[in-house]
Amino acid sequence: MTPAARHSAAIEVLDRILAGAPAEQALTNWGRASRFAGSGDRNAVRDLVYDALRCRRSYAALGGAESGRGLMLGALRAAGTDPATLFTGEGHAPSLVTQGEQGRTPAAAETLDLPDWLLPQLTESLGDDLTGIAQALRQRAPVFLRVNLRRATATQAIAALQAEGITAQPHGLADTALEVTDGARKIQTSQAYLSGLVELQDAASQAVVAALPLRDGMRVLDHCAGGGGKTLAMAARAKLSLFAHDAFPARMRDLPTRASRAGVKVALSDAPEALAPFDLILADAPCSGSGSWRRDPQGKWALTPERLAQIGAVQDEILDRLAPLVAPGGVLAYATCSVLRAENEDRIAAFVNRTPGWGVKTMQRFTPLTGGDGFFLALLTQGQA
């Protein structure tokens, strides 16, 4: 496919997404219907689509319309490329640019690619860091790996990856974190990955686990386990009696296989209340995902004030349900991949105010300015002043 044909394909996919289709589904359906497209073409179209979704508002302004065509026009103009070089109307290229597609300069929240309604909350939450974080969320996320300490050291993992054409280097957010600088598309077929030497996991997510007070012999529950990334990261750090639960058990379907590959044991539970008490419970609560919008940019545009309020209510309910399951002297760890106070500090303050005997031991924030995704962690204990 020519660069112009790739832009035509991206326009087609983006129009489906803007009409309501999930991005991954739209890309998969296009790929299945476009057998002529090689892996390089599919990767290039995917990159065009996700770059446009991350910068949807500014590209729409520059391109003159919030449509697939408008976003591609805006992307070219943002990159300093004259759209006329690709929009030629020849072969599989997009049609010629019209007089009504000249676009305009983005303004206000458009320049940061944020919804208008959310800008005040983000300003309150992030202060002077708002612009830097918003700009980081407009870029592709780095690729990070977690070294499985049960299998290897970071040095050994780097060497094993290098032997397979994957270049990685240590990252300061966690002692297990490696940032991939070359060969990222080879990871999931590499022996280092298939043998459980490394796992794909954001560096800040690893830092959250590293901050947990884990020690051998603890009974630990990962309550909102999802795919089990943090479950496996905890298992690699200490010899635990480890349990995983998720409100949607299907999300954990691959966890037993991954645990076996990593050389650790995890028990899945659909009724963790029957297994209490636990020395530590990690609640990586459902959230807006605002700290990881560069990975899931559709989430940025799908969030509404009403949805944010609903998420907060769910977060409160999870904290209230889990507190009685913590053993005396134990820890309730609350985490989100959000940068919003409404989902983080405000939820913790509300929990402490309505739950006698509980207090905050520590709170930490991670933002994309330190390289990884945005995360929040609070460690709660009983009897803490």
Helices and strands as residue ranges (DSSP letters): H 3-18, H 23-33, H 39-54, H 56-63, H 68-78, G 83-85, G 99-101, H 109-112, G 116-118, H 119-126, G 127-129, H 130-137, E 143-147, H 154-162, E 167-170, E 177-182, G 184-189, H 191-194, E 198-200, H 203-210, E 219-222, H 229-237, E 241-244, G 249-252, H 255-262, E 267-268, G 272-275, E 278-284, G 290-292, H 298-302, H 305-322, G 323-325, E 326-336, G 341-343, H 345-354, E 358-366, G 368-370, E 375-382
